[in-house]
Amino acid sequence: MAEATVDPPLPLLYVAIFAPVRNRYRKIYAPRTFLGSVPEKDRTPQERASGSHWFGDFRQLSDRFVLQHNSLDAYLYLQFLKVIIGICLLGCLLALPILFPINARGGGTASQLDILTIGNVVKKNHLWAHVAIGWAFFLAIPIFITSRQS
């Protein structure tokens, strides 16, 4: 059975083609920015002339602006994505600098990337680090979510 694989440069090629095309066909890809049929107060702000700073430009939009110019579903989905990105970053900041060295020096005989897994930990006392990071991470999630709601 053949597996579906994606050649890694292929998505980069698509993005490289799309970036200049998107600025050339603004009527299709950014109609709410300039069309006269959309009132000035309802228009999406234009991005910088270079066109390569779109992520930063739209990240700076206030929640109030997004809520007033999109549906409630779109607004809640964006809030959900912000929370998920924050939780993933929190997990990476907790796990990578603490657990990777512990796993790598865990006393096992694994090689290559397997040394970074919990399977490489033979010393039972090192497993308590996984317990502590797990507790810290799962206790931090409700704190992070409630801080986002206020």
VMD Tcl script that builds the backbone (N, CA, C; Angstrom):
set m [mol new atoms 450]
animate dup $m
set s [atomselect $m all]
$s set {name element resname resid chain x y z} {
  {N N MET 1 A 0.847 -1.175 0.000}
  {CA C MET 1 A 0.000 0.000 0.000}
  {C C MET 1 A 0.895 1.241 0.000}
  {N N ALA 2 A 0.651 2.113 -0.912}
  {CA C ALA 2 A 1.462 3.326 -1.032}
  {C C ALA 2 A 0.992 4.369 -0.026}
  {N N GLU 3 A 1.969 4.994 0.615}
  {CA C GLU 3 A 1.637 6.039 1.575}
  {C C GLU 3 A 1.624 7.389 0.872}
  {N N ALA 4 A 0.757 8.249 1.328}
  {CA C ALA 4 A 0.696 9.605 0.773}
  {C C ALA 4 A 1.795 10.441 1.428}
  {N N THR 5 A 2.710 10.921 0.633}
  {CA C THR 5 A 3.790 11.751 1.158}
  {C C THR 5 A 3.795 13.084 0.439}
  {N N VAL 6 A 4.324 14.068 1.114}
  {CA C VAL 6 A 4.441 15.405 0.543}
  {C C VAL 6 A 5.914 15.742 0.452}
  {N N ASP 7 A 6.336 16.136 -0.719}
  {CA C ASP 7 A 7.712 16.556 -0.897}
  {C C ASP 7 A 7.899 17.871 -0.140}
  {N N PRO 8 A 8.842 17.969 0.810}
  {CA C PRO 8 A 8.971 19.182 1.643}
  {C C PRO 8 A 9.081 20.493 0.870}
  {N N PRO 9 A 9.795 20.572 -0.259}
  {CA C PRO 9 A 9.863 21.871 -0.954}
  {C C PRO 9 A 8.556 22.264 -1.654}
  {N N LEU 10 A 7.656 21.327 -1.856}
  {CA C LEU 10 A 6.432 21.624 -2.589}
  {C C LEU 10 A 5.571 22.695 -1.918}
  {N N PRO 11 A 5.274 22.621 -0.615}
  {CA C PRO 11 A 4.503 23.706 0.006}
  {C C PRO 11 A 5.228 25.052 -0.058}
  {N N LEU 12 A 6.541 25.030 0.075}
  {CA C LEU 12 A 7.301 26.279 -0.042}
  {C C LEU 12 A 7.182 26.862 -1.440}
  {N N LEU 13 A 7.168 26.005 -2.438}
  {CA C LEU 13 A 6.984 26.464 -3.815}
  {C C LEU 13 A 5.610 27.107 -3.991}
  {N N TYR 14 A 4.577 26.492 -3.437}
  {CA C TYR 14 A 3.228 27.054 -3.524}
  {C C TYR 14 A 3.142 28.425 -2.860}
  {N N VAL 15 A 3.749 28.563 -1.693}
  {CA C VAL 15 A 3.741 29.853 -0.997}
  {C C VAL 15 A 4.521 30.886 -1.800}
  {N N ALA 16 A 5.653 30.475 -2.374}
  {CA C ALA 16 A 6.461 31.396 -3.178}
  {C C ALA 16 A 5.699 31.868 -4.420}
  {N N ILE 17 A 4.865 31.026 -4.969}
  {CA C ILE 17 A 4.048 31.431 -6.122}
  {C C ILE 17 A 2.881 32.301 -5.671}
  {N N PHE 18 A 2.263 31.939 -4.550}
  {CA C PHE 18 A 1.072 32.655 -4.095}
  {C C PHE 18 A 1.374 34.072 -3.619}
  {N N ALA 19 A 2.502 34.280 -2.955}
  {CA C ALA 19 A 2.806 35.595 -2.365}
  {C C ALA 19 A 2.768 36.730 -3.384}
  {N N PRO 20 A 3.444 36.641 -4.513}
  {CA C PRO 20 A 3.349 37.758 -5.464}
  {C C PRO 20 A 1.996 37.818 -6.191}
  {N N VAL 21 A 1.389 36.658 -6.411}
  {CA C VAL 21 A 0.090 36.640 -7.105}
  {C C VAL 21 A -0.975 37.296 -6.244}
  {N N ARG 22 A -0.899 37.098 -4.944}
  {CA C ARG 22 A -1.885 37.656 -4.024}
  {C C ARG 22 A -1.895 39.176 -4.052}
  {N N ASN 23 A -0.738 39.801 -4.174}
  {CA C ASN 23 A -0.692 41.262 -4.242}
  {C C ASN 23 A -1.141 41.785 -5.605}
  {N N ARG 24 A -0.986 40.999 -6.629}
  {CA C ARG 24 A -1.384 41.436 -7.974}
  {C C ARG 24 A -2.898 41.363 -8.152}
  {N N TYR 25 A -3.546 40.405 -7.536}
  {CA C TYR 25 A -4.995 40.219 -7.685}
  {C C TYR 25 A -5.706 40.561 -6.374}
  {N N ARG 26 A -5.618 41.803 -5.973}
  {CA C ARG 26 A -6.206 42.243 -4.705}
  {C C ARG 26 A -7.734 42.164 -4.726}
  {N N LYS 27 A -8.334 42.258 -5.895}
  {CA C LYS 27 A -9.792 42.188 -5.980}
  {C C LYS 27 A -10.303 40.825 -5.520}
  {N N ILE 28 A -9.495 39.802 -5.692}
  {CA C ILE 28 A -9.876 38.450 -5.286}
  {C C ILE 28 A -9.442 38.164 -3.853}
  {N N TYR 29 A -8.195 38.526 -3.508}
  {CA C TYR 29 A -7.626 38.115 -2.227}
  {C C TYR 29 A -7.758 39.145 -1.109}
  {N N ALA 30 A -8.143 40.370 -1.411}
  {CA C ALA 30 A -8.326 41.394 -0.371}
  {C C ALA 30 A -9.438 42.363 -0.755}
  {N N PRO 31 A -10.626 41.877 -1.045}
  {CA C PRO 31 A -11.673 42.786 -1.521}
  {C C PRO 31 A -12.170 43.765 -0.462}
  {N N ARG 32 A -12.140 43.405 0.802}
  {CA C ARG 32 A -12.663 44.302 1.843}
  {C C ARG 32 A -11.704 45.436 2.155}
  {N N THR 33 A -10.540 45.448 1.522}
  {CA C THR 33 A -9.548 46.478 1.796}
  {C C THR 33 A -9.794 47.743 0.984}
  {N N PHE 34 A -10.267 47.613 -0.252}
  {CA C PHE 34 A -10.318 48.790 -1.118}
  {C C PHE 34 A -11.601 48.959 -1.915}
  {N N LEU 35 A -12.454 47.968 -1.997}
  {CA C LEU 35 A -13.646 48.100 -2.840}
  {C C LEU 35 A -14.562 49.204 -2.338}
  {N N GLY 36 A -15.101 49.983 -3.256}
  {CA C GLY 36 A -15.973 51.097 -2.899}
  {C C GLY 36 A -17.310 50.664 -2.345}
  {N N SER 37 A -17.718 49.435 -2.614}
  {CA C SER 37 A -19.010 48.959 -2.113}
  {C C SER 37 A -18.982 48.693 -0.608}
  {N N VAL 38 A -17.790 48.592 -0.026}
  {CA C VAL 38 A -17.650 48.382 1.415}
  {C C VAL 38 A -17.420 49.746 2.064}
  {N N PRO 39 A -18.255 50.135 3.033}
  {CA C PRO 39 A -18.057 51.439 3.690}
  {C C PRO 39 A -16.667 51.531 4.326}
  {N N GLU 40 A -16.141 52.743 4.402}
  {CA C GLU 40 A -14.786 52.974 4.912}
  {C C GLU 40 A -14.597 52.411 6.319}
  {N N LYS 41 A -15.610 52.541 7.168}
  {CA C LYS 41 A -15.480 52.075 8.545}
  {C C LYS 41 A -15.454 50.549 8.650}
  {N N ASP 42 A -15.945 49.852 7.631}
  {CA C ASP 42 A -15.985 48.392 7.653}
  {C C ASP 42 A -14.822 47.747 6.906}
  {N N ARG 43 A -13.949 48.528 6.336}
  {CA C ARG 43 A -12.852 47.968 5.549}
  {C C ARG 43 A -11.758 47.391 6.439}
  {N N THR 44 A -11.132 46.366 5.923}
  {CA C THR 44 A -9.985 45.768 6.593}
  {C C THR 44 A -8.792 46.688 6.370}
  {N N PRO 45 A -7.972 46.909 7.384}
  {CA C PRO 45 A -6.815 47.781 7.187}
  {C C PRO 45 A -5.845 47.198 6.169}
  {N N GLN 46 A -5.231 48.090 5.381}
  {CA C GLN 46 A -4.273 47.627 4.383}
  {C C GLN 46 A -2.973 47.234 5.058}
  {N N GLU 47 A -2.330 46.244 4.472}
  {CA C GLU 47 A -1.027 45.850 4.981}
  {C C GLU 47 A 0.038 46.772 4.405}
  {N N ARG 48 A 1.246 46.648 4.919}
  {CA C ARG 48 A 2.339 47.493 4.441}
  {C C ARG 48 A 2.618 47.230 2.972}
  {N N ALA 49 A 3.278 48.176 2.323}
  {CA C ALA 49 A 3.511 48.102 0.887}
  {C C ALA 49 A 4.318 46.874 0.483}
  {N N SER 50 A 5.225 46.419 1.337}
  {CA C SER 50 A 6.071 45.284 0.962}
  {C C SER 50 A 5.251 44.000 0.848}
  {N N GLY 51 A 4.189 43.887 1.619}
  {CA C GLY 51 A 3.328 42.719 1.537}
  {C C GLY 51 A 3.853 41.501 2.277}
  {N N SER 52 A 5.014 41.616 2.896}
  {CA C SER 52 A 5.571 40.463 3.579}
  {C C SER 52 A 5.338 40.499 5.084}
  {N N HIS 53 A 4.668 41.526 5.563}
  {CA C HIS 53 A 4.449 41.671 7.001}
  {C C HIS 53 A 2.998 41.404 7.385}
  {N N TRP 54 A 2.276 40.647 6.584}
  {CA C TRP 54 A 0.852 40.467 6.813}
  {C C TRP 54 A 0.562 39.799 8.151}
  {N N PHE 55 A 1.394 38.875 8.577}
  {CA C PHE 55 A 1.127 38.185 9.837}
  {C C PHE 55 A 1.194 39.162 11.003}
  {N N GLY 56 A 2.224 39.976 11.036}
  {CA C GLY 56 A 2.358 40.964 12.109}
  {C C GLY 56 A 1.277 42.022 12.061}
  {N N ASP 57 A 0.909 42.441 10.836}
  {CA C ASP 57 A -0.131 43.462 10.691}
  {C C ASP 57 A -1.464 42.976 11.241}
  {N N PHE 58 A -1.837 41.773 10.893}
  {CA C PHE 58 A -3.133 41.273 11.331}
  {C C PHE 58 A -3.107 40.752 12.757}
  {N N ARG 59 A -1.928 40.463 13.272}
  {CA C ARG 59 A -1.822 40.067 14.668}
  {C C ARG 59 A -2.052 41.263 15.593}
  {N N GLN 60 A -1.800 42.460 15.095}
  {CA C GLN 60 A -1.953 43.672 15.892}
  {C C GLN 60 A -3.391 44.192 15.921}
  {N N LEU 61 A -4.277 43.572 15.147}
  {CA C LEU 61 A -5.681 44.003 15.177}
  {C C LEU 61 A -6.269 43.703 16.549}
  {N N SER 62 A -7.035 44.618 17.053}
  {CA C SER 62 A -7.642 44.413 18.369}
  {C C SER 62 A -8.780 43.394 18.277}
  {N N ASP 63 A -9.066 42.765 19.404}
  {CA C ASP 63 A -10.171 41.807 19.446}
  {C C ASP 63 A -11.499 42.488 19.132}
  {N N ARG 64 A -11.646 43.716 19.568}
  {CA C ARG 64 A -12.873 44.461 19.296}
  {C C ARG 64 A -13.063 44.649 17.789}
  {N N PHE 65 A -11.996 44.997 17.073}
  {CA C PHE 65 A -12.078 45.187 15.629}
  {C C PHE 65 A -12.468 43.887 14.937}
  {N N VAL 66 A -11.835 42.785 15.341}
  {CA C VAL 66 A -12.131 41.489 14.734}
  {C C VAL 66 A -13.579 41.098 15.006}
  {N N LEU 67 A -14.052 41.325 16.213}
  {CA C LEU 67 A -15.419 40.968 16.563}
  {C C LEU 67 A -16.438 41.806 15.786}
  {N N GLN 68 A -16.132 43.072 15.551}
  {CA C GLN 68 A -17.065 43.942 14.836}
  {C C GLN 68 A -17.064 43.697 13.326}
  {N N HIS 69 A -16.009 43.107 12.795}
  {CA C HIS 69 A -15.894 42.931 11.346}
  {C C HIS 69 A -16.031 41.487 10.889}
  {N N ASN 70 A -16.250 40.570 11.805}
  {CA C ASN 70 A -16.411 39.160 11.451}
  {C C ASN 70 A -17.567 38.575 12.241}
  {N N SER 71 A -17.865 37.328 11.942}
  {CA C SER 71 A -18.928 36.659 12.677}
  {C C SER 71 A -18.413 36.240 14.055}
  {N N LEU 72 A -19.343 35.924 14.930}
  {CA C LEU 72 A -18.982 35.473 16.264}
  {C C LEU 72 A -18.215 34.157 16.202}
  {N N ASP 73 A -18.581 33.285 15.266}
  {CA C ASP 73 A -17.865 32.016 15.108}
  {C C ASP 73 A -16.402 32.254 14.745}
  {N N ALA 74 A -16.154 33.170 13.821}
  {CA C ALA 74 A -14.778 33.465 13.409}
  {C C ALA 74 A -13.990 34.049 14.582}
  {N N TYR 75 A -14.605 34.927 15.333}
  {CA C TYR 75 A -13.940 35.533 16.489}
  {C C TYR 75 A -13.582 34.475 17.531}
  {N N LEU 76 A -14.531 33.589 17.856}
  {CA C LEU 76 A -14.281 32.550 18.851}
  {C C LEU 76 A -13.235 31.555 18.362}
  {N N TYR 77 A -13.232 31.276 17.064}
  {CA C TYR 77 A -12.221 30.380 16.513}
  {C C TYR 77 A -10.829 31.002 16.637}
  {N N LEU 78 A -10.704 32.292 16.371}
  {CA C LEU 78 A -9.416 32.964 16.523}
  {C C LEU 78 A -8.967 32.976 17.989}
  {N N GLN 79 A -9.906 33.169 18.898}
  {CA C GLN 79 A -9.558 33.117 20.317}
  {C C GLN 79 A -9.097 31.712 20.713}
  {N N PHE 80 A -9.778 30.714 20.179}
  {CA C PHE 80 A -9.387 29.324 20.429}
  {C C PHE 80 A -7.968 29.067 19.925}
  {N N LEU 81 A -7.658 29.541 18.719}
  {CA C LEU 81 A -6.314 29.357 18.170}
  {C C LEU 81 A -5.257 30.054 19.021}
  {N N LYS 82 A -5.567 31.247 19.523}
  {CA C LYS 82 A -4.623 31.947 20.396}
  {C C LYS 82 A -4.344 31.146 21.660}
  {N N VAL 83 A -5.383 30.563 22.248}
  {CA C VAL 83 A -5.211 29.778 23.470}
  {C C VAL 83 A -4.409 28.512 23.180}
  {N N ILE 84 A -4.704 27.835 22.085}
  {CA C ILE 84 A -3.988 26.605 21.744}
  {C C ILE 84 A -2.513 26.897 21.469}
  {N N ILE 85 A -2.217 27.981 20.770}
  {CA C ILE 85 A -0.822 28.348 20.515}
  {C C ILE 85 A -0.115 28.644 21.828}
  {N N GLY 86 A -0.776 29.343 22.729}
  {CA C GLY 86 A -0.180 29.633 24.031}
  {C C GLY 86 A 0.081 28.378 24.837}
  {N N ILE 87 A -0.859 27.434 24.821}
  {CA C ILE 87 A -0.675 26.185 25.556}
  {C C ILE 87 A 0.489 25.388 24.966}
  {N N CYS 88 A 0.588 25.348 23.658}
  {CA C CYS 88 A 1.697 24.621 23.021}
  {C C CYS 88 A 3.038 25.269 23.355}
  {N N LEU 89 A 3.093 26.590 23.336}
  {CA C LEU 89 A 4.339 27.275 23.695}
  {C C LEU 89 A 4.703 27.016 25.161}
  {N N LEU 90 A 3.706 27.037 26.015}
  {CA C LEU 90 A 3.947 26.742 27.428}
  {C C LEU 90 A 4.500 25.331 27.599}
  {N N GLY 91 A 3.914 24.378 26.910}
  {CA C GLY 91 A 4.403 23.005 26.982}
  {C C GLY 91 A 5.825 22.870 26.474}
  {N N CYS 92 A 6.134 23.559 25.382}
  {CA C CYS 92 A 7.499 23.516 24.848}
  {C C CYS 92 A 8.486 24.163 25.802}
  {N N LEU 93 A 8.104 25.279 26.408}
  {CA C LEU 93 A 9.004 25.958 27.333}
  {C C LEU 93 A 9.236 25.143 28.604}
  {N N LEU 94 A 8.257 24.353 28.996}
  {CA C LEU 94 A 8.429 23.503 30.173}
  {C C LEU 94 A 9.182 22.215 29.838}
  {N N ALA 95 A 8.807 21.583 28.754}
  {CA C ALA 95 A 9.320 20.242 28.473}
  {C C ALA 95 A 10.698 20.233 27.819}
  {N N LEU 96 A 10.910 21.062 26.829}
  {CA C LEU 96 A 12.156 20.957 26.061}
  {C C LEU 96 A 13.407 21.210 26.893}
  {N N PRO 97 A 13.518 22.332 27.611}
  {CA C PRO 97 A 14.780 22.552 28.319}
  {C C PRO 97 A 14.963 21.675 29.564}
  {N N ILE 98 A 13.894 21.094 30.069}
  {CA C ILE 98 A 14.014 20.299 31.297}
  {C C ILE 98 A 14.035 18.803 30.994}
  {N N LEU 99 A 13.087 18.331 30.193}
  {CA C LEU 99 A 12.958 16.891 29.991}
  {C C LEU 99 A 13.931 16.328 28.960}
  {N N PHE 100 A 14.287 17.085 27.941}
  {CA C PHE 100 A 15.231 16.553 26.959}
  {C C PHE 100 A 16.578 16.193 27.580}
  {N N PRO 101 A 17.178 17.077 28.393}
  {CA C PRO 101 A 18.449 16.675 29.012}
  {C C PRO 101 A 18.301 15.494 29.971}
  {N N ILE 102 A 17.199 15.447 30.692}
  {CA C ILE 102 A 16.980 14.326 31.620}
  {C C ILE 102 A 16.837 13.020 30.846}
  {N N ASN 103 A 16.100 13.061 29.748}
  {CA C ASN 103 A 15.935 11.859 28.932}
  {C C ASN 103 A 17.251 11.458 28.266}
  {N N ALA 104 A 17.996 12.443 27.798}
  {CA C ALA 104 A 19.258 12.141 27.127}
  {C C ALA 104 A 20.268 11.519 28.085}
  {N N ARG 105 A 20.231 11.899 29.341}
  {CA C ARG 105 A 21.171 11.367 30.343}
  {C C ARG 105 A 20.494 10.332 31.242}
  {N N GLY 106 A 19.443 9.709 30.741}
  {CA C GLY 106 A 18.656 8.798 31.564}
  {C C GLY 106 A 19.261 7.444 31.825}
  {N N GLY 107 A 20.409 7.156 31.206}
  {CA C GLY 107 A 21.072 5.889 31.491}
  {C C GLY 107 A 20.712 4.757 30.556}
  {N N GLY 108 A 19.862 4.996 29.580}
  {CA C GLY 108 A 19.479 3.949 28.641}
  {C C GLY 108 A 20.500 3.783 27.533}
  {N N THR 109 A 20.223 2.843 26.659}
  {CA C THR 109 A 21.145 2.548 25.559}
  {C C THR 109 A 20.597 2.987 24.211}
  {N N ALA 110 A 19.614 3.855 24.208}
  {CA C ALA 110 A 19.007 4.311 22.950}
  {C C ALA 110 A 20.003 5.151 22.158}
  {N N SER 111 A 19.710 5.278 20.875}
  {CA C SER 111 A 20.582 6.082 20.014}
  {C C SER 111 A 19.722 7.003 19.167}
  {N N GLN 112 A 20.375 7.937 18.530}
  {CA C GLN 112 A 19.759 8.929 17.654}
  {C C GLN 112 A 18.664 9.684 18.400}
  {N N LEU 113 A 17.501 9.876 17.790}
  {CA C LEU 113 A 16.438 10.650 18.444}
  {C C LEU 113 A 15.763 9.903 19.580}
  {N N ASP 114 A 15.967 8.612 19.657}
  {CA C ASP 114 A 15.367 7.828 20.734}
  {C C ASP 114 A 15.919 8.212 22.104}
  {N N ILE 115 A 17.085 8.843 22.146}
  {CA C ILE 115 A 17.635 9.232 23.446}
  {C C ILE 115 A 16.816 10.340 24.089}
  {N N LEU 116 A 15.979 11.028 23.317}
  {CA C LEU 116 A 15.184 12.137 23.855}
  {C C LEU 116 A 13.831 11.692 24.403}
  {N N THR 117 A 13.534 10.407 24.337}
  {CA C THR 117 A 12.229 9.919 24.785}
  {C C THR 117 A 12.295 9.387 26.205}
  {N N ILE 118 A 11.145 9.203 26.802}
  {CA C ILE 118 A 11.082 8.676 28.171}
  {C C ILE 118 A 11.542 7.213 28.218}
  {N N GLY 119 A 11.537 6.549 27.073}
  {CA C GLY 119 A 12.004 5.165 27.012}
  {C C GLY 119 A 13.494 5.028 27.287}
  {N N ASN 120 A 14.240 6.108 27.208}
  {CA C ASN 120 A 15.673 6.074 27.473}
  {C C ASN 120 A 15.982 6.266 28.957}
  {N N VAL 121 A 14.973 6.520 29.773}
  {CA C VAL 121 A 15.189 6.761 31.199}
  {C C VAL 121 A 15.136 5.429 31.938}
  {N N VAL 122 A 16.294 5.025 32.456}
  {CA C VAL 122 A 16.391 3.783 33.219}
  {C C VAL 122 A 16.403 4.083 34.715}
  {N N LYS 123 A 16.991 5.191 35.077}
  {CA C LYS 123 A 17.070 5.586 36.494}
  {C C LYS 123 A 15.681 6.023 36.963}
  {N N LYS 124 A 15.149 5.293 37.920}
  {CA C LYS 124 A 13.774 5.545 38.366}
  {C C LYS 124 A 13.591 6.930 38.980}
  {N N ASN 125 A 14.624 7.484 39.600}
  {CA C ASN 125 A 14.496 8.813 40.206}
  {C C ASN 125 A 14.307 9.905 39.157}
  {N N HIS 126 A 14.782 9.679 37.938}
  {CA C HIS 126 A 14.623 10.682 36.882}
  {C C HIS 126 A 13.186 10.764 36.372}
  {N N LEU 127 A 12.400 9.734 36.634}
  {CA C LEU 127 A 11.004 9.750 36.186}
  {C C LEU 127 A 10.170 10.783 36.955}
  {N N TRP 128 A 10.631 11.155 38.156}
  {CA C TRP 128 A 9.892 12.153 38.924}
  {C C TRP 128 A 9.893 13.510 38.222}
  {N N ALA 129 A 10.876 13.772 37.405}
  {CA C ALA 129 A 10.886 15.025 36.638}
  {C C ALA 129 A 9.704 15.061 35.667}
  {N N HIS 130 A 9.390 13.920 35.079}
  {CA C HIS 130 A 8.239 13.850 34.175}
  {C C HIS 130 A 6.936 14.092 34.939}
  {N N VAL 131 A 6.857 13.550 36.127}
  {CA C VAL 131 A 5.663 13.763 36.954}
  {C C VAL 131 A 5.530 15.241 37.312}
  {N N ALA 132 A 6.620 15.855 37.736}
  {CA C ALA 132 A 6.580 17.267 38.145}
  {C C ALA 132 A 6.232 18.173 36.971}
  {N N ILE 133 A 6.823 17.938 35.811}
  {CA C ILE 133 A 6.522 18.770 34.637}
  {C C ILE 133 A 5.088 18.540 34.182}
  {N N GLY 134 A 4.618 17.292 34.267}
  {CA C GLY 134 A 3.219 17.010 33.909}
  {C C GLY 134 A 2.243 17.760 34.811}
  {N N TRP 135 A 2.499 17.727 36.112}
  {CA C TRP 135 A 1.647 18.451 37.050}
  {C C TRP 135 A 1.715 19.956 36.798}
  {N N ALA 136 A 2.914 20.468 36.614}
  {CA C ALA 136 A 3.061 21.912 36.382}
  {C C ALA 136 A 2.332 22.328 35.104}
  {N N PHE 137 A 2.460 21.516 34.060}
  {CA C PHE 137 A 1.814 21.854 32.784}
  {C C PHE 137 A 0.296 21.816 32.910}
  {N N PHE 138 A -0.235 20.758 33.479}
  {CA C PHE 138 A -1.692 20.631 33.552}
  {C C PHE 138 A -2.323 21.565 34.577}
  {N N LEU 139 A -1.575 22.001 35.565}
  {CA C LEU 139 A -2.093 23.021 36.473}
  {C C LEU 139 A -1.983 24.417 35.858}
  {N N ALA 140 A -1.026 24.610 34.971}
  {CA C ALA 140 A -0.855 25.915 34.334}
  {C C ALA 140 A -1.906 26.172 33.253}
  {N N ILE 141 A -2.455 25.122 32.672}
  {CA C ILE 141 A -3.444 25.305 31.597}
  {C C ILE 141 A -4.676 26.060 32.087}
  {N N PRO 142 A -5.339 25.682 33.189}
  {CA C PRO 142 A -6.501 26.455 33.636}
  {C C PRO 142 A -6.140 27.892 34.016}
  {N N ILE 143 A -4.946 28.082 34.580}
  {CA C ILE 143 A -4.518 29.443 34.918}
  {C C ILE 143 A -4.348 30.267 33.655}
  {N N PHE 144 A -3.743 29.663 32.628}
  {CA C PHE 144 A -3.552 30.358 31.358}
  {C C PHE 144 A -4.887 30.693 30.705}
  {N N ILE 145 A -5.823 29.753 30.711}
  {CA C ILE 145 A -7.133 29.983 30.087}
  {C C ILE 145 A -7.905 31.068 30.823}
  {N N THR 146 A -7.905 31.040 32.144}
  {CA C THR 146 A -8.637 32.076 32.893}
  {C C THR 146 A -7.989 33.437 32.728}
  {N N SER 147 A -6.668 33.485 32.577}
  {CA C SER 147 A -6.037 34.797 32.360}
  {C C SER 147 A -6.397 35.357 30.990}
  {N N ARG 148 A -6.658 34.504 30.004}
  {CA C ARG 148 A -7.060 34.948 28.671}
  {C C ARG 148 A -8.503 35.474 28.675}
  {N N GLN 149 A -9.318 34.999 29.604}
  {CA C GLN 149 A -10.727 35.384 29.621}
  {C C GLN 149 A -10.963 36.741 30.256}
  {N N SER 150 A -10.018 37.218 31.012}
  {CA C SER 150 A -10.241 38.492 31.699}
  {C C SER 150 A -9.805 39.667 30.867}
}
mol reanalyze $m
mol bondsrecalc $m
mol representation Tube
mol addrep $m
